[in-house]
Amino acid sequence: MVRVAVAYLLAFGTATAWLVRGPDTDRLWLDALVADLIATVVVFAASRWHHNSSFYDPYWSVLPPYLAVYWVVASGGEGDDIRTMLVLAVVFLWAVRLTANWVIGFPGLHHEDWRYPMLRERAGRFELPVDFFAIHLVPTFQVFLGVLPVYAAVARPGRDVGWLDGVALVAGVGAVVLELVADGQMRRFIRDRRPGEVMDRGLWGWSRHPNYFGEISFWLALGLFGLAAAPGDWWWVLAGTVAMLAMFLGASIPMMEARSLERRPSYQAVIDRVPMLVPRPPRRNRP
């Protein structure tokens, strides 16, 4: 944990040094993107040094609050004050929960997300560029695109706070609460489960992936905040929300489903009965 913390202090310390001392692009979003890429390169170096690409895992939850605060400070608070407070509250609630969940489940540097070795092995002699681009750089762009609505909401003059901000607040806080409950239920299940048993209790009995539904809801909330501030810019404000939805539906969920079926064939019964994503009461077993 100390090694990961040092790597992130170096990464975001270097990024901050560039923002303070480096050349100014005259575009806050572009300055933030360059700083984001610099931090990614430092984390990638730590991943290679330790032969563990899971060094990148906390980046997902650390970056959004960093960019949000930077945009508020660098813009001099151009956004609506109330909207800015609401956005920061949602982002920090989400970031604290997700980072805490990672810390609680962190088993040590002997562990690496199962998807990373699989990607590197499939790449063969191209494993280094795949490690950098697929495991580190592409997710960095993905998260940046998802956070970009925050820039529209807190760093630019926009419409006054309205009903859409209220919807975004409810969606964002609801997403954090849902994920918090789902994570707690999964931890208890893992602690007490029997060999071959599958999770279909609590929220996991209403959705096979309630944590992913919560993640999608959070990114949707950011998109709604951006849309409330700049409805005319919907074409780029909501791009991150669409990209996140595509990632979960096209990659994350299918990979998890395939792995669950491979390891626990009884998971097919859960697929037949429990909705994939949007929570609803499960289907009843036919006699």
N, C-alpha and C positions, 0 to 999 in steps of 0.2 A: 504493500500500500504506500509506503514511503517513496519507493522508486516511481510509482505512478504519479504521486503528488509532485515530486521534483520535476518529472518530465512535463507536467502541465504548467507548473510555475515557469519553467523555462520557455515553454511554447507561447503562453499568453503574455509573459514578460517581454519576449522578443516581438510579438505582435504589437503590444502597446508601445514599445520603443519606436517601432516603425511609424505608428500613428502619431506619436508626439514629435519625432525628429525627422521622419522620412519626408519625401516630396508629397505635396498636396495635389490631388487630382481634380480638386474643385467639385467633386461629387462624393457625398458622404457614403453612399451605397457602394461606390467603387473602392473608396479607401477601406471600407470594412471588408470587402471581398479580398483585397490584397492581404490585409492583416490575417484574415481567415486562412488563406492559402499558406502564409508564412507559418502560422501555428500548426497547420496540418503537416507541413514538411518536418517540423521539429518532432511532432508525435510519431511520424513515420520513422524517423531516425531512431527514436527510442524503441519502436516496435522491432526494427531490424536488429538493434543492439541486443535485445533480450530474446530474439527469435520467437516473438509472440505478438501477433497482430491484434490481440484483444486489448493492447494498450490503447487502441483507438476507441474502445467501447464507451468510456465516459464522455468522449467528445460530443456525442449526440445531445447530452443534457447540459453540458457546460457552456457551449457556444451561444445558444439563444439569449440567456441573460447578459452575457458579455456584450453582444452586439446591441441589445436593447438599451443598456446603460450608455454605451458609447454614442448611439444615435441621439439619445436625450441630451447628453452633455455637450456633444459637438455641435448640435443644432441650436443650442441655447434655449431649449424647450419650445420649439416652434409649434409643436402639436398642441391640441386642446389639453389643458391641464387635467381635467377629470378623466378624459380618455387615456391619457398617458398613465395615470395612476392605476386605472383598471387593467390596462395591458401589462404593466409591470407586475401587478399583483398576480395575474394569471400565469405569466411566464415564470415568475419565481416560485409560485406554488408547484407548478409542473416540474421545474428543474430540481427543486429540493426533493420532491417525491421520487423522481426517476433516479437521481444520483444516490439517494439513500437506499433505494432498492438495489442498485448495483453494488454499493458498499456492503450491504447485508449479505448479498449472495456471492461476494467475491471470495473464491476459494484459495487464491494465491496464483503466482505466476506459472505454476505447473499446468494451469487450466487455460485452454484457448477455445473460443467459440468454434463449434464443430464445422461451421461453414467455411472458415478461413483455410484450414489445411486442405479441404476438398477442392477449393478454387485453385490453390497453388499447385496441388498435385495434378490437376487437369491441365494446367498451363505448361507443365514440363519445364523446358529451358527458359520459358518466358515468365517464370514465377515471380521474379522481381518486379517487372512492370505491372503484372496483374495485381500483385500485392499493393503497389503504390496507387494505381489508377482505380481498380475495382473495389478494393477494400478500404482505401483511405480517401482518394480524391473525389470519386463519384459521390459517396455519401456526404462529403463536405459541401459539394455543390447542391445536393438534394436538400440538406438542412438549411443552407443559405437561402435557397429559393423559398423554402417554407417559412423562414423568418422575415423575408422581405416585406410582407404586409405590415410588420411592426414599424419599419422605416416610414411607410406611408402614414401610419397612425400617430407616431410620436415625433417625427423629425420634419414634418411639412405642415403648413397651415391647411386645415381641412374643414369639413362641415362640423357644426356643433354636435355635441353628444345627443344621440337619439335612441329610438327603440331598438335599432339594430345592434347598438353597443350593448344593450341589455341582453339581447339574445346571445351575443358573443360571450358575455360574462357568464351566463348560465351554462352555455355549452362548455366553456373552458374549465370552470370550477367543477361542473358535473363530470367532466372527463377525468380530472385529477382524483375525485372521490371514487369513481368507478374503478380506476386502475389501482388505487390504494386498497380497496376491498378485494379486488380480484387477486392482487399479489399476495395479500395475507392468506386468502383461502388456498392458493396454490402452495404456499410455503407449508401450511399445516398438512395439506394432502401429501406432499413429498416426504414430510417427516414421518407420517403414520401409514403410508401406503403399503400394500402387500405386493409381492412380485406379479407383474403383468396387469395390475389394476390401472384403470384409466380414470381420469378426472371428469366427472359429470355432476358435480355438486355446486350448490350456491349459484353464483353468476355463471359458472362454467356449465351449468345445466340448462342455461338459457342461451348461451352462445359458446361456440367452441373456442373463440378467440376474443373474450371480452377486453383483454388488455390491448389488443390491436384496435378494437372499436373505440376504446378510450383515446388511443394515440391519434387516430383519424379525427376524432371529435376535437381534440386540442388544436390540431393544425387547421381544422375548419374554423375554430374560434378565432385564430389569428387572422385568417382570411376575411372573416366577417368584420373584425375591427378595422382592417385596412379598407374594406369596401365601404364601411360606414364613414370613414374619413375622406375617401376619394372614390366615389362611385363611378366616375368617368374613367378611372384607370383599372376597371375590373379585369381587363384582359391580361394584365401582369400581376395584379394584386392576388388573384385567385389561382395563378399558375402553380404556386407551391402546393396549394391544397389538392389540386388535381394530380400533381406529380406524386404526392404522398399516397393518395388513394390508389394510383396505378401501381406504386411500389408494393403496397401491402397486398393488393388483390392479385397482382401479376407475379410476385416473387416471394415475399415473406410467408404468406399464408400457404401457398402451394408447397413450398419447401418444408414447412412445419408439418403439414398434413401427410406428405409422403414419408417423412421421418417417423412420425407417430405410427403410421400403418406398418412400416417396416419393423419397428421395434415391438409394437403391441397390436397384433392382428385384431384383437377385440375392439380396437378403436373404430372399426367399421360400423359397429352397432351405434356408437355415439354419432358418427356421421349421418346415419340413417334417421336419427331421432332429434339431434340438437342442431339448431341453425348455425350456419358457418360464422356469421359476423354480427348482424343486428340482433340484439337480445329480444327474445319472445319465448313464451311458454313452449317447452319441448313437445314433440309429437308423442301421442300415447302409443305404447306397444300394442300391436294388433294381437288378438288372441290366436 
